[in-house]
């Protein structure tokens, strides 16, 4: 397989050199060229024919957001990884970029990191995301039996929906959450792999798109119907039973699957607290976070649905669940919300029947 060709776009010569050195350390990747702003990048793309573009957001002349719009118009399938600052302005611009079609993002070294730690983080994140977005000929292992032969779980009362996602998740959530009705009868908890600040801004953005109440998770908050809680960046989020109430737990225990927050941590707690009354949803994302947690939810009698490969930016997380024979349904993104509503609506019927 030929190496992945990357075009680096950044107005800082220091950052261009840093990225060039980091990418050159991997034999599977080659730097095809560099550009100092969006206009130069658009001129270089047909020359160097990159497999992926790393794109800074704040640049003179044509900035990253303007360039991204043009790249999507001219090269709709070319992966673009944004390179943003870990600031409120940078996080807001990154969410704007994702909404305009960016494939993923990596945050630049921050003042709170040492040079060695920041370079190692950027290298690991960027290399992983480049390969995930570009190496499409490495199939996710398929289940040993067809999905139709999976053991079926009798529909039960759903008291909580738990969602896990990563690469492509912000746009997937933006498409899914507004489809849920204002009177959605159970709480929703979400892990989206994102750093601090980004998760708060994502929650605020989603809150403007739905009649439901979307917030970043906070320690001790009681779960109520019509609420959506997103795990805060760099913290695991769990659900905890306290008497007759269920509350949110927040901790900074070690990373799982190289992630914090981790989907497995949330799903594991959901299985322990809600058992057969839980519905898990695994959306687009890189890696396998959520597979072990889905196994625990299924073992406890809960249900698991996943996004299909065709509608996923990266079919790592949902594909891993499918490969492990843990999914009840595999659906395109457009079908996820209706299926969630259908399964949760059975709750009303079952509750009404039990009260007679």
Secondary structure, DSSP 8 states (H G I E B T S, - for coil): ---EEEEEE-S-HHHHHHHHHHHHTSTTEEEEEEESSHHHHHHHHHHH--SEEEEESS-SSS-HHHHHHHHHHH-TTSEEEEEE-SSHHHHHHHHHHHHTT--EEEE---TTS-HHHHHHHHHHHHHHHHHHHH--SS-----SS-GGGS---------EEEEEE-TTHHHHHHHHHTTS-TT--SEEEEEE---TTHHHHHHHHHHTT-SSEEEE--TT-B--TTEEEE--TTSEEEEEEETTEEEEEEE----BTTBSS-HHHHHHHHHHHHGGGEEEEE-SBSS-TTHHHHHHHHHTT-EEEEE-TTT-S-BSHHHHHHHTT--SEEE-HHHHHHHHHHHHHHHHHHHHHHH-
